């Protein structure tokens, strides 16, 4: 009992120990807040990416692939709920007679979508796209102003006055000042057979009319893609073919079987488009398709964990310094305690308990404040923005409505154990030094 009493007494009579306690608390707080913030951002990005795509995507189909044959093969899988054909092309989308800006506008990251007039053109069948993706939700997004909404959601890509319709991302519509009914021109190229059996690129211009805006949660998809009717793009790119297909969006019944379904469909697609004994095409889950971007965010979180753990180590050295000073100042007390029958183990426990109390209180304060800070990150951001005009977290970077957070109990447990073990090791060093003092030498200073 005397050991704990002396440990607490030494702590209370030496306010400098608060430095070690504060260092532990701040490092634990930072580990909780930063990792919770990045985990929240990752969870939101994953939701955005999943909403802007399909459960599975069949890509890399060869030029001879036929939609009817691929659709029939995919439909035989019991976990396939719906499929939708896509043609994927590219080009410059400008008003007739308008020239691309020179120099080009500075680009934005893939998370936000590009500011360039160069974009991807998706030829889709609206009815099938609704079944395979969240296309209907994209058209009915609450962020789209009434003046930019598609007038007829049941036929969003119907021709207007004989001109094919194009659906443009909301941000691009507002940035370029497009209105429904505006005339645009898609400038691109297609390959035609040339001399010697090769293929030659030929300039292709396609007049379009704006049919309305769409918006997904994934800004990169919305900013870099426009939609036209499947038939429109098929006539322009493949005038001699009946039902070409370059990509297929697939919706499944059971999300838990996504990877297994992708493996089965990979073999199915290879058989459907096989030529000369070779299979073509690739089937990817939404996570695999966006794996590089998700991996980059996860890598940033890992790097921050390492940096913050270094801060914890620095706080531990601060605690080591304060406890070592306590041992030096209490040499006489150590001699008296030993003379009264105190054992080396008892002396060790006195100073070890001091370090553990500092660590425990610091961890408790860090966890409590860290969780509260994570929960109220958005309110803190708004308060700092109102008071100082500084935005601590730009929401538009990740297309967010508020600062996200995700508190992971496993991570809290890991931080707690890591801090307690660090505190135990740091406390043991001066405690063992105190236990090795010769009582006669210690009593000379009394």
C-alpha positions, 0 to 999 in steps of 0.5 A: 500500500505504501508503494502506491501512496509514495508514487502518488505523493511524488507525482502530486509534489512534482508538477513537472510530471504533467509534461509527460502526462500531457505528451502521452495525452496529446499523442493518443489524441492525435492518433485517434483523431487523425486515423478516425478522420482518414478512416471516415474519408476512406469509407465515404470515398468507397461509397462514392465510388461504389455508387458511381459504378456497377457491382462488376464491370466487364472491360477490355472486350475485343472489337468483334464482341457482340452485345447479344452474345455477351449478354446471353452468356452473362445472364446464365450466372445465377448471381447476375441480376442485370446487365447493361451494354456500354460503348466508351469513347473520348473527345473534345466537347465544345460549343460549335465554333469554340476552340479549346482554351490555350494553354489548357485549363489547369486540371483537377485531381481525379477525385474532383473531375477535370476542368478540361474539355477533353472527356470520356463519352459513354454510350448507354441504354438508359433502361438497362443502365437503370437496372444495372447501376444507380443511373436513375438516382444520378438523374434525380440528384437533389443537388441538380437545380430544376432548370438543369434537370432532364425534362423527361426522365423516362427518355433522358437520351431521346433525340431533340429535333433530330439531334442526339442528346448528351447528358453532362455532369452538373459541375461542368454544366454550371461551370460552362454555363450550359442550358438544356437545348444548347448545341455542342459538338463532340470532336473525336476520331475513329479508326477505319481500314487503311492501306496495307491492312492497317487502320487509319484515324479519321476525324469525327465530329458529332453534333449534340444537344444538351438534354440535362445534367446528372450528378453522382457522389463521385466527383471524378466520374461526374466531371470526366464523363458524359452520356449519349445514347448507345445507338448514337455512338454505335452509328458513329463509331461502328456503322457496319456492325449491329450490336457492338459492346466495349464494356458491360455493367453488371449488378449482382444479387448477393454482394457477399459473393462478388469476388467469386462471381467475378471469377466465374464471369471472367471464364464466361466472358473468355468463352463468349468472345474467344478467338483462335483459342484466346480469351479476351476481356476482364471482369473487375469488382468495383473495388478492384476497378478503383483499387489504385485510388483507394490504395493511395488513400490507405497508404496516406493513412498508414504514413500518418500512423507512422508519423503519429507513433513517432510523436508517441515515442517522443512523448515517452522520452519526455516522460522518461526525462521527468521520471529520471529527474524524480529518481535523482531528487529522491535518492535520500528517500530511497535510502530511508525507505531501504533502511526501514526494510524496503526491498529493491522490488518495493522501490522499483514498484514505487517509481514504476507505479508513478510512470503507470499512473502518468501513462494511464491518466494520459491515455484516458485523457487522450482517448476521451478528447480524441473521440469527442473531437472526432465526433464534433470535427464538423462543428469544430471546422465551422467554428474555426471558419467563422472565427478565423476564416480558415477552413481546416478541411476542404469538403469539396476536395472529396465531394463531401457535405461534412467532415467524416469520421469513423471510430474503429474500436480495434484501433482504439484498443491498439492505441491503448495497448501501444501507449500502455506498453510504451509507458511501462517500458519507459517507467521501468528504466528509472525504476530499475535504476532507483532499485540499484542504489546503495542505501548507504550511499543514498543516506549520505545526503540526509 
